[in-house]
């Protein structure tokens, strides 16, 4: 058997907006993925597209602070 590989999900603008809007389906997906130690990648360009004001985007700010999130160039 081969070595286990990390699973990575790339989050696009739609996913980030859904998280900020507390979309139930998106939040449920995040919970399931976190329980399975899935990593999330957010392209820097996508983050720049959706970022407005960190003080008003609490959910998105908390998500980005998670050790399971990596912002990639």
C-alpha positions in Angstrom: 0.0 0.0 0.0 1.2 3.5 -0.8 1.6 6.3 1.7 -1.4 8.3 2.5 -1.5 11.7 0.7 -3.0 14.8 2.1 -6.2 15.9 0.6 -6.4 19.5 -0.6 -9.5 21.4 -1.6 -9.0 24.7 -3.5 -11.6 27.2 -2.4 -12.7 29.7 -5.1 -14.5 33.0 -4.8 -17.9 31.4 -4.6 -16.9 29.2 -1.7 -15.4 32.1 0.2 -18.6 34.2 -0.3 -20.7 31.3 0.8 -18.7 31.0 4.0 -19.0 34.7 4.7 -22.8 34.5 4.2 -23.0 31.4 6.5 -24.3 29.2 3.8 -25.4 26.0 5.6 -24.2 23.6 2.9 -20.8 25.2 2.7 -20.3 25.3 6.5 -21.4 21.6 6.7 -18.8 20.8 4.0 -16.1 22.6 6.0 -17.0 20.8 9.2 -16.9 17.4 7.4 -13.5 18.2 5.7 -11.9 19.5 8.9 -12.9 16.2 10.7 -11.0 14.3 8.0 -7.9 16.6 8.2 -8.4 18.0 4.7 -6.3 21.0 3.9 -7.7 24.0 2.0 -5.9 26.2 -0.5 -7.0 29.7 -1.3 -5.4 31.3 -4.3 -4.2 34.8 -3.4 -6.0 36.3 -6.4 -9.3 34.8 -5.2 -8.7 36.2 -1.7 -8.0 39.7 -3.2 -11.2 39.4 -5.2 -13.5 38.8 -2.2 -11.7 40.6 0.6 -13.3 43.9 1.6 -12.8 44.7 5.3 -11.5 42.2 7.9 -13.5 43.8 10.7 -16.7 43.1 8.7 -15.8 39.7 7.4 -15.4 37.8 10.7 -16.2 34.3 9.3 -13.7 34.7 6.5 -11.1 36.1 8.9 -11.5 33.2 11.3 -11.2 30.7 8.3 -8.0 32.3 7.1 -6.5 32.0 10.6 -7.0 28.2 10.6 -4.0 26.0 10.3 -5.8 24.0 7.7 -5.8 27.0 5.3 -3.0 27.9 3.0 -3.0 31.0 0.8 -1.1 30.3 -2.4 0.4 32.6 -5.0 
